[in-house]
Amino acid sequence: MTATILPELGFYTLPGQPNSSRDLIAEVREGEALGFGRVFVSERYNKKEAATLCGAVGAVSERIAISTAATNHNTRHPIVTAGFARTMQSLTGGRFTLGLGRGIAPMQDAFGIGRITTAQMEDFAGLMRRLFRGEVIIGHDGPAGSWPVLHLDATLDEYLPMGMVAFGDNTLELAGRCFDEVVLHTFFTDETTAHCVQTVKRAAEQAGRNPDDVKVWSCYATIGDHIGEEERLMKLVGRLGTYLQGYGHLLARTNGWDEAVVDRFLADEVVSSVRGLDVVGTTEQLQHVATLIPEDWLSSAAVGSPASCVSAVRNQLALGCDGVIMHGATPAELAPIVAEYRATAKSA
């Protein structure tokens, strides 16, 4: 029997580095049966190309909402992206949200992909809105690029929900002005999360929008103690360690953490010898890495018993978030936590 929908709860399909893209099929079916309101699709250039995965999610689900979180607007021609979004809306009966992000600058530089600016994302969002109203766009020349003609379907008059993965205030304010949902970063402190919510909602109000119409999702590492110790170490220490490797100073500044700790972390021989701690780090390496990360940095996650995890998840909602993505775990791993969430709903 399929459970009633919990619209405020979401999960990422294929968390981390999956053995097979096909793992998505069982995850989505189980997540929908558990009652998750939304499934998020991330993108990596290996076995996680977003358009393909989204089509698979749509094909094996009936009611769960689907969001990319995120793809980049500059890796496809805007008509290709618009066609992807339109196809997903048709396939799913309107359950799709096109979620964008800035991407990772060093990777973009290495691949020759242009770095993404706030102005580009705002311009691109405007193009998508116009295309979904059936407009013919002639001679567009703006921050997102220049094109002689952009046109999707003259009979089209729809609204495309759009989301954004946001980190800094400029992106959060853009999301409040122009987008429908915002996904925050993992391992934000409570203070940072509350600030992000306030920034988004205030920007929406200043733009003449209803702040309640812009949904803010906390992306919250959820690691129950019912899974194995080595797996927990990978999901907590490995994941935060990988973020610190990729953009540790930015995360530290955002959270008000001591950047000198990041410097010492990056200078460590083990850390510098392993690229992608949450993928290839051994148990011994992760145990060492755990000694380099302050305990309070690791506390910005839901850990422990199902009851402890549920309490932490509910705290994210109390901070003003509209939803919580139980990040880094599959629906099977999250099942005891979702059951506890339901069982204690009336007393919350």
C-alpha positions in Angstrom: 0.0 0.0 0.0 1.3 3.5 -0.9 1.6 5.9 1.9 0.1 9.4 2.0 2.4 12.0 0.5 4.7 14.0 2.8 5.2 17.1 0.6 7.9 18.5 2.9 10.2 15.6 2.6 12.5 14.8 -0.3 15.5 12.7 -1.2 18.2 12.5 -3.9 18.2 9.6 -6.1 21.6 7.9 -6.8 23.3 9.6 -3.9 27.1 9.7 -4.2 28.6 7.4 -6.8 26.2 4.6 -7.7 27.3 1.3 -9.0 24.6 1.6 -11.8 22.3 4.3 -13.0 19.6 1.6 -13.0 19.6 1.7 -9.2 17.4 4.7 -9.6 14.4 2.6 -10.6 14.1 0.8 -7.3 14.9 3.9 -5.3 12.2 6.0 -6.9 9.6 3.3 -6.6 10.4 2.8 -2.9 10.6 6.6 -2.2 7.2 7.1 -3.8 5.8 4.2 -1.8 7.2 5.7 1.4 5.4 8.9 0.6 8.3 11.3 -0.2 6.9 14.4 -1.8 9.8 15.1 -4.1 12.8 13.4 -5.7 15.9 15.4 -6.6 18.2 14.6 -9.5 21.8 15.8 -9.3 24.1 15.7 -12.3 27.6 14.3 -12.7 29.3 13.8 -16.1 29.6 10.0 -15.8 26.5 7.9 -15.1 24.3 10.8 -13.9 23.3 12.9 -16.9 20.3 14.8 -15.7 17.9 14.6 -18.7 18.2 10.8 -19.0 17.7 10.3 -15.2 14.7 12.6 -15.1 13.1 10.7 -17.9 13.6 7.4 -16.1 12.2 8.9 -12.9 9.1 10.1 -14.7 8.6 6.7 -16.4 8.6 4.7 -13.1 6.6 7.1 -10.9 3.1 8.4 -10.7 2.8 11.1 -8.2 6.2 12.2 -6.8 7.4 15.6 -7.8 10.8 15.7 -9.7 13.5 18.4 -9.6 16.9 18.7 -11.1 19.2 20.1 -8.4 21.0 20.9 -10.3 21.9 21.1 -14.0 23.8 24.1 -15.6 22.1 26.3 -18.1 25.2 26.7 -20.3 25.9 23.0 -21.0 23.0 22.7 -23.4 21.5 25.1 -26.0 18.5 26.9 -24.4 16.1 25.2 -26.9 17.5 21.8 -25.9 17.0 22.6 -22.2 13.5 24.0 -22.9 12.6 20.9 -24.9 13.9 18.7 -22.0 11.7 20.6 -19.5 8.7 20.5 -21.8 9.1 16.8 -22.5 9.3 16.1 -18.7 6.2 18.2 -18.0 4.3 16.2 -20.7 5.7 12.8 -19.5 4.8 13.5 -15.8 1.6 15.5 -16.0 3.3 18.6 -14.7 5.4 17.1 -11.9 8.7 18.6 -13.1 10.8 21.5 -11.9 13.9 22.7 -13.8 16.5 23.4 -11.2 19.7 25.3 -12.1 23.0 25.9 -10.3 26.3 27.6 -10.8 28.4 24.5 -11.1 31.9 23.9 -9.8 34.4 26.6 -11.1 37.5 24.4 -11.3 35.7 21.7 -13.2 34.2 24.3 -15.6 37.7 25.8 -16.1 39.1 22.3 -16.9 36.4 21.5 -19.3 36.3 24.8 -21.0 32.8 25.6 -19.8 32.2 29.2 -19.0 31.7 30.2 -15.4 28.1 31.1 -14.5 27.1 34.5 -13.2 24.0 35.6 -11.4 23.0 37.8 -14.4 23.2 34.8 -16.7 20.9 32.7 -14.6 18.4 35.5 -14.3 18.5 36.1 -18.1 18.1 32.4 -18.8 15.1 32.1 -16.4 13.5 34.9 -18.3 14.1 33.1 -21.6 12.5 29.9 -20.3 9.4 31.7 -19.0 9.0 33.4 -22.5 9.4 30.1 -24.4 6.8 28.4 -22.2 4.4 31.2 -23.0 4.8 30.3 -26.7 6.8 33.4 -27.6 9.1 33.7 -30.6 12.3 35.4 -29.3 14.1 37.2 -32.0 17.7 38.5 -31.8 18.2 37.9 -28.1 21.5 39.3 -26.9 21.9 39.2 -23.1 24.1 37.8 -20.3 23.0 34.2 -21.0 24.1 34.5 -24.7 23.0 35.6 -28.2 20.7 33.7 -30.5 19.0 34.7 -33.8 15.8 32.9 -33.0 14.5 30.9 -30.0 11.1 29.3 -30.2 9.5 26.2 -28.7 5.8 25.9 -29.6 3.4 28.6 -30.6 0.5 26.8 -29.0 2.2 26.6 -25.7 1.0 28.7 -22.8 2.2 27.1 -19.6 4.2 28.0 -16.5 7.5 26.2 -16.0 8.4 25.8 -12.3 12.1 26.6 -11.8 14.4 26.0 -8.9 18.0 27.0 -8.0 20.7 25.6 -5.8 22.0 28.6 -3.9 24.9 29.4 -1.6 25.7 33.1 -1.4 23.3 36.1 -0.9 23.3 37.2 -4.5 22.0 33.8 -5.6 19.6 33.6 -2.8 18.2 37.0 -3.7 17.9 36.0 -7.3 16.0 32.9 -6.3 13.6 35.0 -4.3 13.0 37.3 -7.3 12.7 34.8 -10.1 12.5 31.2 -9.0 10.0 28.8 -7.4 12.2 26.7 -5.1 15.7 27.0 -3.6 17.9 24.1 -2.5 20.4 25.1 0.2 23.8 23.4 0.6 24.6 20.6 3.0 26.3 21.2 6.3 24.9 24.7 6.8 24.7 25.7 10.4 21.3 26.6 11.9 22.3 30.3 11.8 23.3 30.1 8.2 20.1 28.2 7.3 17.9 30.8 9.0 19.8 33.6 7.3 19.3 31.9 3.9 15.5 31.5 4.4 15.2 35.1 5.5 17.2 36.3 2.5 15.1 34.4 0.0 11.7 35.3 1.5 12.7 39.0 1.8 13.8 39.2 -1.8 10.6 37.6 -2.9 8.6 40.1 -1.0 10.6 43.0 -2.3 9.9 41.7 -5.9 6.2 41.9 -5.2 5.8 38.1 -4.8 4.2 36.0 -2.1 7.2 34.7 0.0 5.3 31.5 0.6 5.3 30.8 -3.1 9.1 30.4 -3.0 9.9 27.1 -1.3 13.2 26.7 0.5 14.6 23.2 0.8 17.2 22.3 3.4 19.7 19.8 2.0 20.3 17.9 5.2 22.7 15.0 5.6 20.6 12.2 7.2 22.6 9.3 8.6 20.8 6.9 10.9 22.7 4.6 13.2 20.8 1.6 11.8 23.3 1.6 8.9 26.8 0.3 9.2 29.6 2.2 11.0 31.8 2.4 7.9 28.9 3.6 5.8 28.1 6.3 8.3 31.7 7.4 8.3 31.7 7.7 4.5 28.4 9.6 4.5 29.3 12.1 7.2 33.1 12.6 7.4 33.7 11.6 3.8 31.0 13.9 2.4 32.0 16.9 4.5 35.6 16.2 3.8 35.0 16.2 0.0 33.2 19.5 0.3 36.1 21.0 2.2 38.4 19.7 -0.5 36.4 21.3 -3.3 35.4 24.7 -1.8 36.2 24.6 1.9 37.0 28.3 2.3 33.7 29.3 0.8 31.8 26.9 3.1 33.8 28.2 6.1 33.1 31.8 5.3 29.4 31.1 4.7 29.1 29.4 8.1 31.5 31.7 10.0 33.9 28.9 10.6 37.7 29.4 11.1 39.3 29.2 7.6 42.7 28.3 9.3 41.1 25.0 10.1 40.5 24.5 6.3 44.1 25.4 5.5 45.3 22.8 8.0 42.8 20.3 6.6 43.9 20.8 3.0 47.6 20.6 4.0 47.2 17.2 5.6 49.0 14.5 3.7 46.1 12.1 3.7 43.6 14.7 2.5 45.9 15.9 -0.3 46.5 12.3 -1.5 42.8 11.3 -1.8 40.5 13.1 -4.3 36.9 12.5 -3.4 37.0 11.3 0.2 33.3 10.2 0.0 34.0 8.0 -3.0 37.4 6.4 -2.6 38.4 7.1 1.0 39.2 4.0 3.0 37.9 3.5 6.6 41.4 4.2 8.0 41.7 7.4 6.0 38.3 8.6 7.0 39.0 7.9 10.6 42.1 10.0 10.3 40.2 12.8 8.5 37.6 12.8 11.3 40.3 14.0 13.7 40.9 17.1 11.4 37.3 18.3 11.3 35.8 20.1 14.4 32.9 18.2 16.0 30.6 21.2 15.7 31.2 21.2 11.9 30.0 17.7 11.7 26.9 18.4 13.9 25.0 20.1 11.1 23.4 16.8 10.1 20.7 14.4 11.3 22.5 11.5 13.0 21.8 8.7 15.5 18.5 7.0 16.2 15.4 7.5 14.0 14.0 9.7 16.8 17.2 11.8 16.9 17.1 12.2 13.1 13.5 13.2 13.1 14.1 15.8 15.8 16.9 17.3 13.7 14.8 17.3 10.5 11.9 19.0 12.3 14.4 21.6 13.6 15.2 22.5 9.9 11.5 23.2 9.4 11.4 25.2 12.6 14.2 27.4 11.2 11.8 28.4 8.3 12.6 25.8 5.6 9.6 24.6 3.7 11.0 21.2 3.1 14.0 18.9 4.0 15.9 16.8 1.6 17.2 13.8 3.5 20.5 13.9 1.8 23.1 11.2 1.1 20.8 8.2 1.8 18.6 5.9 -0.2 14.9 5.5 0.6 15.7 2.0 1.9 18.1 3.6 4.4 15.6 6.3 5.2 12.6 4.1 5.8 12.9 3.8 9.6 13.3 7.6 9.9 10.3 8.3 7.7 8.3 5.8 9.8 9.3 7.6 13.0 8.4 11.0 11.3 4.9 9.7 10.6 4.5 8.1 14.0 5.3 11.3 15.8 3.6 13.8 13.5 0.7 14.5 15.8 2.9 15.3 18.8 5.3 17.5 16.8 
